[in-house]
């Protein structure tokens, strides 16, 4: 069932004043490179450095007092863990975050710095889910899925609501695709606040489960997670996939060198820091430029939490 416009408006009200209303930036050089008008929604400037703060705030705010008292638990390679840790700290809620051993060290340290209790596990989705379930049983904490949770999805959607409030005539909006929580939220916002605005995802070839899921009609998974875009190593869920199926036009896959190339252009030309996952949507525009000629395109820059000790360039 697709959430209503009222559901989305409630999320906007819930996160308003708690998260940053991030800027929308443009670059004449990148416009010329793409042959289109690009509007970058800079969630790299969000609290804790990524759009995921929106979903975490909305989800925690919607818990009962009893649930808040027992705390929250999630598993994350970094950004959602940071978001839950900071949102929980600000709202006086205990947070537990299960993180894979191969998560960037900068993200692990940030989660700890925000006061969450961190448990490291093997770098598999199964290990993350198993350890999260154990913490749930031991503490009574409420599990918050990083992307397959309706309150998280609606919180994520508020980034695109803000973008469309500023630029209501966008033809297309592109986002990276990992667990599906951002693109599902973005598509909901486009449905209710856009004017015939289509949503397209960008995804690495190395972890193209969402692309394959749209083609097959069922949730596909990946056998490996070897991509520089560490935030996109997860797969879709049963809550966000129906939204994506109904509202997302297509997904464009990009190569690893195209992600790095796009990330470097954003750093050099826009003078802002984005992480590899964040550059995937722009990489998709550059890969299929003929599709986007002379269009007005919104691009969600999902985050800027880069491990400076391990840059891809």
N, C-alpha and C positions, 0 to 999 in steps of 0.2 A: 504494500500500500504506500503510495507516494504521500509524504507529509504535505500539509496544507500551507497556504500563504500565512495563515494565522500562526501556525507553529514556528515559521521562520521569523515572523515579526516578534514573537515572544523571545526567541533567541537573541535577536538584535537588542531588545530591551534588557535582557539578562546580562549581556556582556558589555553593554554601553557604560562607559566610565570606569570599567575594570581593565579592559584591554586598550591598547593604543589604536587610534584611528590612523592607520599608516598612510604615508604619502603615495601618490601616483606620479611616477617620473617618466620622462620621454628623452629620447636621444635622436637627433637628426642623423647622426652617423649610422646608428642601427636601423633607423627607418630606411635610409638609402640602401643599406646592405640587404634588407628584407624586401624592399619594394612595397612597403606598406606602412601605415601609421600604427605605431606600437605604443601601448600604454601599460607600463610596468607597475603592478600593484606590489609595493615593497614590504612584504611580510618579513623580510630579513631585518626590518626595523621594529618588529613586534617585540613585546616583552619576552624574554628568554630567547629571542632571535628567530622565531618561526611562527607560522600561522597556527600551530597546534595549541598555542595558549588559548585561542578562542574556544576550541572544542573542550579543552580541559576545564576551563572556567564554567562554561555552560553546563557540562555534565555534573560537576561537583555542586554547583549552585542548585541544581534540580534534585539533589539527594534529600532524603528526610533528615531531621535532626539526629535520629538514632543511627542512621547510616554514616552521617558525618562524624559522629562520636567514635564509631568503630574504625574509621579510616578508609583509605582507598588503596588499591593495588593495581599495577599495570605491568606489562612487559614492553620493552622499547629498545631500539638500537640507539636511541638518544633523544631526539627532539620531543617526542610525546612524554618521555620520562621527565625531561626538564620541565615541560609544561605542567604536568601533574604535580611535580615537586614544588614549583613556584606557586601555582594556583592554590594548592593545599596549604602551603605555608601562609599565604596571604589570608586564607579563610579559616585558619586555625585547625586544620585537619591533618592527621597523621598520614604519611604517604610511604608506600613500599614500592620499589621499582626493581623488576627483574631485568637484567641487561646481559646480552650475549658477550662472551669474552672478546669477540672481534669488533665490538663497538668502538668508535673513535674515543681515545682517552680524554679529549677535550670535553666530550659529551658526558662521559662518566663522572669526571670531576665536577662538572656543572651541576649534575643531579645531586651529588653529595653536598655541593656548596649551597644548594637551596634547602638542605635539611632533610631530604628523603633518606630512607634506609635502603641501601642498594645491595642486591644479591646478584652476583655474577653466575652465569650458567654456560653450558655448551652452546655453540653458535648454531643451534637448530630451532625451528619453530616449536617442535615437540618439547624440547627442554624448557623453552620459555613458558609454554602453556602449563606444563607439569609443575614447575616451580611456583608459578602464579597461583595455581589451584591449591598447593600446599599452604601458602601464606594465607589464602582465603580461609581455609579450614582452621588454621591455627589462631587467627586473629579476628575473624568475622568481618574483615574488610570487604568492601564492595569492589568487584573487579570492573575496571574501565578499559574496554578494548580501545586501542589507539585509533581504529578506523571503522570498526563494525559495531558502532553504538549510535543510536539515533540522535541522542543529545550532543554527542561529539560531532556528528555530521552537520547538524543544524548550527552548531557553534562555528564550525569551519565555513559554513555558507555565508557568514556575516562579512567575510573579507570581500566577496564578490558583490554583496549588497552595497557595500561602501563604494566599490569601483563603479557600479552601474548608477549609483546616485550621482556620481561626479560625471560620468560619461554614459548616459543612457542610450546612446545610438551606436554602441559597439556592434559590429557584425559577428564577431567570433571572440571566444575567450579560450585560452589554452592554459592547462595546468599539467604539472607532472603527475604520473600515476604510480602509486606504490600499493598501499593497502586499500585505496579507493575512497577514503574518507574525504579528501579534499575535492576530488573531481565530482563526487556525488553531491556534496554541498554546493559546489560551484554551479552545477547543472540545475539544482533547485532554485538558486538565486536567479539564474538566467531565465528560468521558466516564469517566475513570478515578477521579476523586476526588469527584465530585458525586453527589447522590441525585436522579435524574431531573431534573437541572438543564439547562435549555435555554440556548443562546447565541444572541444577536441582535446584529447589527452596526448601527452608525450611520454614515451616509455622506452627504456633501453632494450635493444635486441636481446641482451644477455639475460633479462628477466621479463620476458614479454607475455606473462600469464594473462594480463588484462586484455591484451590484443587477441590472444587465443580464446579467452573466455567469451568475448563478444562474438567471435566467429562460430564457436561451438554451441553457445547458448547455455553453457554450464561453467561453474567455477573451475578453472585450471590452476595448476601449481607449477613451480619451477623445480628443476632437479639440482640447480646450482644457483649461487648468488654472487657470481664474480662480476660485479659492476662497480665502477668508481662512485656511482650514485647510491651511497650506502643507505639512504633513507627510503629507497624504493625496492628493497629486497623482500618485502612481504607480499601476500596475495589478497585478493578480494574476499569479501565476506557475504553472508546470506542476507544482511540488512542493506548494505550499500549496492550490491550487484543488481538487484531489480531496478533501483533508481538509475544506475549507469546504463542498463539495458534500454530503458525507456527514454532517457533524456540526453545521452551522450551520442554525438554524431559519429565519431570515429576515433581511433587511436593511431598515432604515427610513431613508428619505431625508429630509434636513432642508434648509431654506433658509438662506442666509447670515445673515439677521437673527436666525434662531433659534439659530444657533451663537453669535453675539455675545451674544445675550440670556442663553443658558445660561452662557457664560463669565463674564459680568458677575455673575450670581447666585452662582456659585461663589466668585469673588473677594470679593464683598460679604458673603455669609452665612457662608462657611467660613473666611474670612481666609487663604486660600492662593492661590498663583499657579499657574494652569494656562494652557497655550497654547491657541489656537483649536482645533487638532485634538483636543485632550484633552477639550474641552467637547461634542464631537459626540454622544457616547453619552448624556449627560444631556439634550441637546437632543432626542434621539430619544424618550426617556421622556416628556418634556413634550409632544411633538407628538402622541403616541398614548397619552395618559394612561389612557383607558378600558381599554386592553389590560393595564395593569399594576396596576390597583386592588387594594390590600390584599396585594400580593405582596412577597416578600423578594427584593430585587434587588441584585446586585453590579454596580458600575460601575468599570471600569478607567480611572483618570485617567492617561493615557499619558505625559504629560510637562509640564514647566513652563518650557521654554526660550523665553521671550517676548522679542521685540525691543521694549524699553521706549520706543524712539524712534518706534515705529510701531504703537501700540496701536489696535485697531479701535473703541475707545470713549474 
